[in-house]
Amino acid sequence: MDFALAGHRIVLTGGGSGIGHAAVDFLLRCGATVSTCARDLDRLRESWRDLDPETARRLHLFRCDVFANDQVGRFAFDAARAMDGIDGLVVNANSSSGGDAPKTTASQYSKDVNQNIAAAAHPIMTTLPYLRRSECPRIVIVDGVAGRTPDPALASRSSAPAALGSYTTSLSFALAKDRIGVNRVRVGVIDTPHQRERHRESGSELSYEDWLRSEAAKRRIPYKRVGTPSEVAGPIAFLLSPLSSYMTGTALDVSGGK
Ligand SMILES: NC(=O)c1ccc[n+]([C@@H]2O[C@H](COP(=O)([O-])OP(=O)(O)OC[C@H]3O[C@@H](n4cnc5c(N)ncnc54)[C@H](OP(=O)(O)O)[C@@H]3O)[C@@H](O)[C@H]2O)c1
């Protein structure tokens, strides 16, 4: 399975753990060249330490905080130079917080929405000149199904992907004239370090594995389990590939049916 991605040059934010790491791994196995970033470059390098030398030549690692515009500009420039162009961008690194609906303040909503748009808009704006020169230009945004089905316990965290969805649709219309596909992968609960952090914060006495099972039951996920990062990687690769040539402004849900 290679999705006809051999030789494609992909930029992905947040490739050091979780969904981003699994997606980079999958893209490399498809023969793509990848540039990825994280805030902690040492940890990012450590996460890719065991790569074989041939594959390692197709992976470029950078330090970049997606919320710092100057760093994002530099990352896009350095990635394009390292790969001699950019064919696809995956907006993966993001951040949001927030508690339940009545207690969440307006400023918390604004902060989460602003951050989610910024994490997409800055990397998109800076990679756009390179994408316009590509034969197969694609933008894929990773966000949560909570934008479609809000979680009242995570009110502003649900508003943020909803805003991102609207932003993506507008962008897909605007970039259609450039043949740039702009699509989203909306994930449900995926077993990543982010969920381990939620488990720690919850103070639950359940083991992490039992807590994940209880989360799946609480959310009535039809598949009765949470997802794995590698189950998100394939849909991301598909949307980056020539196989998605007539798709834009749409979303693939990877959420076990929820
Ligand atoms: N896991 C889920 O269940 C779930 C559910 C809904 C939506 N999502 C979305 O899926 C995406 C990936 O989530 P994940 O769970 O795989 O995350 P994760 O395991 O926490 O990994 C996040 C990666 O992004 C990097 N990162 C975080 N903040 C960054 C920043 N400001 N600038 C640059 N890099 C940054 C991290 O490295 P550093 O810390 O070194 O920067 C790390 O490599 C996120 O957009 C998240 O909102 C996930």
PDBQT file of the ligand as one rigid body, heavy atoms in Angstrom, charges set to zero:
ROOT
HETATM    1  N1  LIG A 301      -5.829  12.215  20.675  1.00  0.00    +0.000 N 
HETATM    2  C1  LIG A 301      -7.118  12.495  20.569  1.00  0.00    +0.000 C 
HETATM    3  O1  LIG A 301      -7.982  11.762  21.102  1.00  0.00    +0.000 OA
HETATM    4  C2  LIG A 301      -7.581  13.702  19.813  1.00  0.00    +0.000 A 
HETATM    5  C3  LIG A 301      -8.944  14.021  19.828  1.00  0.00    +0.000 A 
HETATM    6  C4  LIG A 301      -9.392  15.124  19.124  1.00  0.00    +0.000 A 
HETATM    7  C5  LIG A 301      -8.484  15.890  18.386  1.00  0.00    +0.000 A 
HETATM    8  N2  LIG A 301      -7.158  15.556  18.393  1.00  0.00    +0.000 N 
HETATM    9  C6  LIG A 301      -6.250  16.403  17.624  1.00  0.00    +0.000 C 
HETATM   10  O2  LIG A 301      -5.276  15.622  16.934  1.00  0.00    +0.000 OA
HETATM   11  C7  LIG A 301      -4.042  16.341  16.866  1.00  0.00    +0.000 C 
HETATM   12  C8  LIG A 301      -2.911  15.466  17.379  1.00  0.00    +0.000 C 
HETATM   13  O3  LIG A 301      -3.213  15.074  18.698  1.00  0.00    +0.000 OA
HETATM   14  P1  LIG A 301      -2.352  13.973  19.493  1.00  0.00    +0.000 P 
HETATM   15  O4  LIG A 301      -3.250  13.451  20.546  1.00  0.00    +0.000 OA
HETATM   16  O5  LIG A 301      -1.677  13.038  18.548  1.00  0.00    +0.000 OA
HETATM   17  O6  LIG A 301      -1.239  14.905  20.196  1.00  0.00    +0.000 OA
HETATM   18  P2  LIG A 301       0.070  14.509  21.022  1.00  0.00    +0.000 P 
HETATM   19  O7  LIG A 301       0.260  13.036  21.124  1.00  0.00    +0.000 OA
HETATM   20  O8  LIG A 301       0.008  15.313  22.262  1.00  0.00    +0.000 OA
HETATM   21  O9  LIG A 301       1.275  15.035  20.079  1.00  0.00    +0.000 OA
HETATM   22  C9  LIG A 301       1.372  16.352  19.764  1.00  0.00    +0.000 C 
HETATM   23  C10 LIG A 301       2.645  16.579  18.918  1.00  0.00    +0.000 C 
HETATM   24  O10 LIG A 301       2.607  17.938  18.498  1.00  0.00    +0.000 OA
HETATM   25  C11 LIG A 301       3.699  18.657  19.054  1.00  0.00    +0.000 C 
HETATM   26  N3  LIG A 301       3.196  19.978  19.445  1.00  0.00    +0.000 N 
HETATM   27  C12 LIG A 301       2.308  20.273  20.412  1.00  0.00    +0.000 A 
HETATM   28  N4  LIG A 301       2.118  21.597  20.476  1.00  0.00    +0.000 NA
HETATM   29  C13 LIG A 301       2.886  22.145  19.510  1.00  0.00    +0.000 A 
HETATM   30  C14 LIG A 301       3.135  23.470  19.092  1.00  0.00    +0.000 A 
HETATM   31  N5  LIG A 301       2.550  24.519  19.687  1.00  0.00    +0.000 N 
HETATM   32  N6  LIG A 301       3.972  23.674  18.050  1.00  0.00    +0.000 NA
HETATM   33  C15 LIG A 301       4.596  22.628  17.433  1.00  0.00    +0.000 A 
HETATM   34  N7  LIG A 301       4.411  21.347  17.807  1.00  0.00    +0.000 NA
HETATM   35  C16 LIG A 301       3.570  21.109  18.844  1.00  0.00    +0.000 A 
HETATM   36  C17 LIG A 301       4.186  17.819  20.240  1.00  0.00    +0.000 C 
HETATM   37  O11 LIG A 301       5.575  18.009  20.518  1.00  0.00    +0.000 OA
HETATM   38  P3  LIG A 301       6.096  19.169  21.522  1.00  0.00    +0.000 P 
HETATM   39  O12 LIG A 301       5.299  19.024  22.782  1.00  0.00    +0.000 OA
HETATM   40  O13 LIG A 301       7.573  18.911  21.674  1.00  0.00    +0.000 OA
HETATM   41  O14 LIG A 301       5.834  20.471  20.834  1.00  0.00    +0.000 OA
HETATM   42  C18 LIG A 301       3.942  16.407  19.696  1.00  0.00    +0.000 C 
HETATM   43  O15 LIG A 301       4.968  16.020  18.836  1.00  0.00    +0.000 OA
HETATM   44  C19 LIG A 301      -4.252  17.627  17.669  1.00  0.00    +0.000 C 
HETATM   45  O16 LIG A 301      -4.607  18.669  16.784  1.00  0.00    +0.000 OA
HETATM   46  C20 LIG A 301      -5.437  17.300  18.544  1.00  0.00    +0.000 C 
HETATM   47  O17 LIG A 301      -6.185  18.444  18.913  1.00  0.00    +0.000 OA
HETATM   48  C21 LIG A 301      -6.687  14.489  19.078  1.00  0.00    +0.000 A 
ENDROOT
TORSDOF 0
